[in-house]
Every structure is written in structure tokens, then in C-alpha cells.
Amino acid sequence: MEQTDYRATGRRKTAVASARMRPGSGKIVINDKPIDTYLCRPTLVDHATEALDLTETRNSMDIVCSTNGGGLSGQSGAIRLAVARALCVFNNDFRPRLRKAGLLARDARKVERKKYGQPKARKRFQYSKR
């Protein structure tokens, strides 16, 4: 029996996205909303669907994502990684192209914690000599 669902998980900052991909007409749904409605800004939509454009599968795959945590930018990055990983499960020949474009690398940057005795993570209170 041929596998029809391709699943993968992506993370960015504190956001987590899980993508379920199947052959279809190119419909993308995130948390039960169309991608344009959920991500609002066209730059975030382009960022999240970069892997589909690179592999030329945008109009041949239906994607259903569920995401939580973080903000829209982090969720967009998490969706991007999840979709790229799902494409590798779908067809392993995409792997070198996605790897070269940097779409399979997890961005490990997170917000640095605030330290005591300082107003923010790195900012210091003003020094007064007298």
C-alpha cells in the first residue's frame, strides 16, 4: 500500500509546527484557516512556502499545519522547516536542493533571558561616577 500522508515537525524560537502533506491541488491550511488569513503578511507566507517554490510542488500538494507557541514570525519559520522535512519524506531527491538552500537547518536562536541587576538581557543601568 502506497503512503499518502507525509508528516514532519518544525521548530523555531518557541514555536512548534506539525505539517501533514498529501498530493492535491495546492491548498495550505494552518490551524483551520487559509495560510493568507493566518499569517497575514505576504512576506511570512512567502517565507513559510519557500520549500514548495524551490521544489516546484506548490500546486501539487495539500498541506495541513497545526502550530502553537511563539509569534507569527516564529510560527512561519517552524512551518517552513516542517514543510521542508515533509518534502524530504515525500521524495528524498529533494534533499540536496533543500539542504543547499538552508531549509533543512533548524535555527537554534532563542531569546536570551533577562539577568538580575540589569533592565534587560544585556542592557546595563547607567553608570554614575559621582
N, C-alpha and C positions, 0 to 999 in steps of 0.2 A: 504493500500500500504506500502511495506517494504522500509525503508530508506536505500539508498545505499551509500550516501556520508556522511562522518563523518568529521566535521570541528573543528579546535581548533586554538588558538593563543598562542604563547610563546614569552617571552621577556628575555633578558639577556644583562647587561650593557646598551648600547644604540641601540642594535639590536632588531628587531621585526620580527617574522616569523609567517606565517599563513599556516597551513597544511590542505590539503584535502586528506582524506584517503578513499579507496574503496577496496573491495575484488578483488584480481587479482593475478598476478604472482610474485610480489615482486620487481617491478620496482620503483626506487626512483628518482624523478626529482626535482631539485632545480633551480629556475629561468631559466627554459627551458634548463638546462644542466644536464647530469647524475651526481649523487652525487660524484662519484670518480673524475670527472673532476672539479666540482665546488669547493669542499672542499680541493682538492689537497693532503693533508696529511692523511695517513691511520688512525692516532690516532684521528683526527677530525671526520672522517667517523664513526669510532667505537663509539665515544662519542655521535654522533647525533643519531645513530641507537641502542643505548643501550636498550631502552624500547622494541623494537621489538625482540631483542635477549632474553630478560628476559621473555617475554610472549610467545615466540616461534611462532611469527606470521610474521617473516621476509619474508618468501617465499609465503605468502598467502595474502599480502596487497600491493596494489599500492599506492604510496604517491606522491602527487604533492605539493611542497612547494614554496611559494614566500617569499623572505626575503629581508630586506634592513636595512641600518644603521649599525654602528659598523664595526668590522673586522671579519675575518673568525672564530676566536675563539668564539666571542660573538654570531655570527650567528649560529654556531654549537650548542651552549648552548640553544639558542632560539628555534632551530629546535627540539632539544631533548625534551624540555618542551611541545612544540606544539604536537609532536607525542605521548607523554605520555598522554596528555589530550585527544587527539583524540581516543586513545585506550580505555580510560575510557568511552567515549561516545559510542564507538562500543560495549564494553562489560564491565559492571560495576563490574564484578567478578575480573577483573584485578586490581582494585583499591587498595586493601590491599597490594598486592605484589609490585606494583609501589610505593606506599606510603612508605613501609618499606625500599625500595632501595633508597629513597630520590629523585625519579624522578618527583614527583609532586610538589616539593617545588621550589618556584621562588627564584633564587639567587639575592638578592637585592643589592649586592655590585656594586658600580659605582665609576668612577674616581673622586677623591677629587679635588675640584677647587684650582687653584693657588691663594695664598694670596699676597697682596701688601707688598712691603718691603722684600720679600723673593724671591729666584730664582725659587723655585718650591712650591708644596703644603705644605711640612713640612720642607724641607731643609732651613737652615738659611745661611746668609752670614757669613764669618769667622769673629769671634770676635777678635778685636785688642785692647789690654790693653793700649798700647802707640802709 
